[in-house]
Amino acid sequence: MATGKKPNQEDFDNWHNDPNNWKWGIFYFNKEDKRLFPRKRNRYFGWTINFANPVSILAIIVLVILMVLILPKNP
């Protein structure tokens, strides 16, 4: 992808299909891709985190903290 060019669907598909963007086959890591939550390798299983995007890491941390605070505490 050229610098400054907005990615199109073909770019997203190429990134998604590139095995170099998948660490250990399950963790998506692509610095060029600015999406926070791209599709998983098997698109029927939903979305994953783009671990190269610090905002997505922050979003997951906030989500986990909210879940811990909201879950009922059993004495």
N, C-alpha and C positions, 0 to 999 in steps of 0.2 A: 504494500500500500504506500502511496506517495505521501510525503509529509504534508500536513495541512488539509488533506482530502478527507472528507467525511466518509466513513466506511459504509458500504452498501451491503445488501443481503449476501452477495457473492463473497465479499470479504469475511463476513461472519461465518459463512459455511466453510470457507477455506481454513479459517482459524480453528473452527470446531473439529474439522476432519484431520488436522495436522497432529500427528502423535507427539510431536515435540512440545505441544501446548498442554499435554496431559502428563503430570508427574505420577509415576507408578500406576498409570492407567486410570486413576480416579480423581486426582486433584487438578483442576483447571488453573493454569498459570500462564497468562498472556498479558504483557505490559502494553501492547498496542490496543488491546480490547478494553474500552472504558466502561463496559457494562458491569454492573455490580453482581448480577445473578444471571449468568448465561445458562442455556439448556445443558442438561447432563449428556454424557456420551450416548446413552440410550434415551432418546428424547421422550419416551413414554414414562420415564421415572421422575420428570419434573425438572427442577433447576438445581444448580450448584453455585458455589462461591468462586469468583475470580480472585484467587489468592494473590495475584499480582497487584490488585487494586486495594490500597490501604483503606479506602472508604468502606469497601465490602467487609473487611475484617472488623472494622469499628462497628458496622451494623450488626454483625453476628454477636459481638461482645455485648452490645446494648440489648439485643434480643435475649441472650442467655441471662443477663442480669435481671431483666424484666420478668422472665419466667421464674427465676429463683424467688424474686420478691412477691410474685402473685400466687405461686403455689401454696396451698394451705399447709400449715405446719401441724404435724401430728405429735401430741405430747407423749 
